[in-house]
Amino acid sequence: MPAAAIKLDIMSDPICPWCYIGKTYLDRALEQNPDHPFVIEWHPFQLNPDMPAEGMDRRAYLEGKFGGKEGAVKAYAPVVEHAQKAGLKIDFEAMKRTPNTLNAHRLIHWAGIEGRQTAAVSALFKAYFVEGRDIGDIDTLADIADGIELDAAVIRRLLESDADQQQIIDRDAHSRKMGITSVPTFIVAGQHAVPGAQPPELWSKVIAELAAQESNN
């Protein structure tokens, strides 16, 4: 008998390396537990809500944020280590710009309406971390939409308007009001918050506990 569906809400940003690592770990656990009960929904959380619309040079951004080159290298050392552990190749050299992710979050939202939300999240992570593409750029986002079987012309038209911009900003603000300050944050069944990039073993344990609870009901 299939497990009763349980909502897994994920607050994430497509330029957050920990979100990319966290999704990879979760995916691994879900593959190992094909009877998992999760119904996943991705929610917008901008790491840099004040980023200029056109983004900025990534090196300048990181050095400004972490107090110079040394600080940036130090801050990113754990990311590099965990990405390797997760089997991910992140091409930091190729990543020239830090984009404003409002448009990327709009794409994720529209993909969700078409039942392609997780595909959009995966494609954005790949475009940014593996291919070093500017995921704040409308041409890039339309191309990503095309790659996940959305209508690129429709997505481009929407991106060139302000459709759903305010909704994304409001949803982001709502997460912050709930007390979420960093991503990824996973919320299980609307009540249990699991912060950070958790290993597959933790997710397998959560799935086992949920299955045990259900069989006791």
C-alpha positions as CSV (number, residue, x, y, z in Angstrom):
1,M,0.0,0.0,0.0
2,P,1.5,3.4,-0.9
3,A,2.3,5.7,1.9
4,A,-0.1,8.6,2.6
5,A,1.3,11.8,0.9
6,I,3.2,14.2,3.1
7,K,4.1,17.7,2.0
8,L,7.8,18.6,1.9
9,D,8.2,22.3,1.4
10,I,11.7,23.5,0.4
11,M,12.9,27.1,0.7
12,S,15.7,27.5,-1.7
13,D,17.6,29.9,-4.0
14,P,19.1,28.7,-7.3
15,I,22.4,30.4,-6.6
16,C,22.8,28.8,-3.2
17,P,25.5,26.0,-3.3
18,W,24.1,24.5,-0.1
19,C,20.7,24.2,-1.7
20,Y,22.3,22.4,-4.7
21,I,24.1,20.0,-2.4
22,G,21.0,19.6,-0.2
23,K,18.8,18.7,-3.2
24,T,21.4,16.2,-4.4
25,Y,21.4,14.5,-1.0
26,L,17.6,14.5,-0.8
27,D,17.4,13.1,-4.4
28,R,19.7,10.2,-3.4
29,A,17.6,9.4,-0.4
30,L,14.4,9.4,-2.5
31,E,16.0,7.1,-5.0
32,Q,16.9,4.7,-2.2
33,N,13.4,4.9,-0.8
34,P,11.1,4.8,-3.8
35,D,8.0,4.4,-1.5
36,H,8.7,7.7,0.2
37,P,5.6,9.8,1.0
38,F,6.9,13.2,0.0
39,V,5.1,15.6,-2.3
40,I,7.6,18.4,-2.9
41,E,7.0,22.1,-3.4
42,W,9.8,24.6,-3.9
43,H,9.5,28.1,-2.4
44,P,11.4,31.3,-3.2
45,F,14.0,32.7,-0.9
46,Q,16.4,35.2,-2.3
47,L,19.8,35.2,-0.7
48,N,20.4,38.7,-2.2
49,P,17.0,40.4,-2.4
50,D,18.8,43.8,-2.9
51,M,21.0,42.6,-5.8
52,P,20.8,44.9,-8.8
53,A,18.4,43.5,-11.5
54,E,21.3,43.0,-13.9
55,G,23.4,41.1,-11.1
56,M,27.0,41.9,-10.5
57,D,30.5,40.6,-11.0
58,R,30.8,37.5,-8.8
59,R,34.3,38.1,-7.6
60,A,33.5,41.6,-6.5
61,Y,30.3,40.4,-4.8
62,L,32.1,37.6,-2.9
63,E,35.0,39.8,-1.9
64,G,32.6,42.5,-0.7
65,K,30.5,40.0,1.2
66,F,33.4,38.1,2.9
67,G,35.9,41.0,3.3
68,G,38.4,40.3,0.5
69,K,39.7,37.4,-1.5
70,E,41.0,35.5,1.5
71,G,37.7,35.7,3.3
72,A,35.8,34.5,0.2
73,V,38.2,31.5,-0.3
74,K,37.8,30.6,3.3
75,A,34.0,30.9,3.3
76,Y,33.8,28.7,0.2
77,A,36.2,25.9,1.4
78,P,33.4,23.9,3.2
79,V,31.2,24.3,0.0
80,V,34.0,22.8,-2.2
81,E,34.5,20.0,0.3
82,H,30.8,19.0,0.6
83,A,30.2,19.3,-3.1
84,Q,33.0,16.8,-3.7
85,K,31.6,14.5,-1.0
86,A,28.2,14.7,-2.8
87,G,29.9,13.9,-6.1
88,L,29.1,17.3,-7.6
89,K,31.4,19.2,-9.9
90,I,30.9,22.9,-9.4
91,D,32.8,25.1,-11.9
92,F,33.5,28.1,-9.8
93,E,35.8,29.5,-12.5
94,A,33.0,29.6,-15.0
95,M,30.7,31.5,-12.7
96,K,31.4,35.1,-13.7
97,R,28.3,36.8,-12.4
98,T,26.1,36.7,-9.3
99,P,22.6,37.2,-10.7
100,N,19.5,38.6,-9.1
101,T,17.3,35.5,-8.8
102,L,13.8,37.0,-8.9
103,N,13.3,36.0,-12.5
104,A,14.6,32.4,-11.8
105,H,12.1,32.1,-9.0
106,R,9.3,33.3,-11.3
107,L,10.4,30.5,-13.8
108,I,10.3,27.9,-10.9
109,H,6.8,29.2,-10.0
110,W,5.5,28.9,-13.6
111,A,7.1,25.5,-14.0
112,G,5.2,24.4,-10.9
113,I,1.9,25.3,-12.5
114,E,2.9,22.9,-15.4
115,G,4.0,20.2,-13.0
116,R,7.7,20.8,-14.0
117,Q,8.9,22.5,-10.8
118,T,11.6,20.1,-9.7
119,A,12.8,19.9,-13.3
120,A,13.2,23.7,-13.3
121,V,15.1,23.7,-10.0
122,S,17.5,21.0,-11.3
123,A,18.0,22.8,-14.6
124,L,18.8,26.1,-12.9
125,F,21.3,24.5,-10.5
126,K,23.0,22.8,-13.5
127,A,23.0,26.0,-15.6
128,Y,24.6,28.1,-12.8
129,F,26.9,25.7,-11.0
130,V,28.0,23.4,-13.8
131,E,27.7,25.5,-16.9
132,G,28.4,28.9,-15.3
133,R,25.5,30.5,-17.1
134,D,23.9,33.8,-16.0
135,I,20.5,32.6,-14.7
136,G,19.3,36.2,-14.3
137,D,19.4,36.7,-18.0
138,I,16.0,36.4,-19.8
139,D,17.5,34.6,-22.9
140,T,19.1,32.0,-20.6
141,L,15.9,31.5,-18.6
142,A,13.9,31.1,-21.8
143,D,16.4,28.5,-23.1
144,I,16.2,26.6,-19.7
145,A,12.4,26.7,-20.0
146,D,12.6,25.2,-23.5
147,G,14.9,22.4,-22.1
148,I,12.2,21.4,-19.6
149,E,9.4,21.3,-22.1
150,L,7.9,24.7,-21.3
151,D,6.9,27.1,-24.0
152,A,10.0,29.4,-24.2
153,A,8.1,32.1,-26.1
154,V,5.4,32.3,-23.4
155,I,8.1,32.3,-20.6
156,R,10.0,35.1,-22.4
157,R,6.9,37.2,-22.7
158,L,6.1,36.7,-19.0
159,L,9.7,37.5,-18.0
160,E,9.5,40.7,-20.0
161,S,6.4,41.7,-18.0
162,D,6.2,42.1,-14.2
163,A,3.9,39.0,-14.0
164,D,4.0,37.4,-10.5
165,Q,6.9,39.5,-9.4
166,Q,5.1,40.8,-6.3
167,Q,3.9,37.3,-5.5
168,I,7.4,36.0,-5.4
169,I,8.5,38.9,-3.2
170,D,5.6,38.4,-0.8
171,R,6.2,34.6,-0.5
172,D,9.9,35.3,0.2
173,A,8.9,37.9,2.9
174,H,6.4,35.3,4.4
175,S,9.2,32.7,4.8
176,R,11.3,35.4,6.6
177,K,8.4,36.2,8.9
178,M,8.1,32.5,9.8
179,G,11.7,32.8,11.1
180,I,13.6,31.3,8.2
181,T,16.9,33.0,7.9
182,S,19.0,30.6,5.7
183,V,18.5,28.1,2.9
184,P,18.0,25.3,2.2
185,T,15.2,24.9,4.8
186,F,13.0,21.8,4.5
187,I,9.6,21.8,6.2
188,V,8.1,18.3,6.8
189,A,4.3,18.1,7.0
190,G,4.0,21.8,7.6
191,Q,5.5,21.6,11.1
192,H,9.0,20.1,11.4
193,A,11.8,22.4,10.0
194,V,15.0,20.7,8.8
195,P,17.7,23.3,8.1
196,G,20.7,22.9,5.9
197,A,22.1,20.3,3.4
198,Q,21.4,17.1,5.3
199,P,22.9,13.7,4.3
200,P,20.9,11.0,2.6
201,E,21.0,8.9,5.8
202,L,19.1,11.6,7.7
203,W,16.3,11.7,5.0
204,S,16.1,7.8,5.0
205,K,15.7,8.0,8.8
206,V,12.9,10.6,8.5
207,I,11.2,8.5,5.8
208,A,11.4,5.4,8.0
209,E,10.0,7.3,11.0
210,L,7.1,8.6,8.9
211,A,6.3,5.1,7.7
212,A,6.4,3.8,11.3
213,Q,4.0,6.5,12.4
214,E,1.6,5.7,9.6
215,S,1.6,2.0,10.4
216,N,0.8,2.8,14.0
217,N,-2.2,4.9,13.1
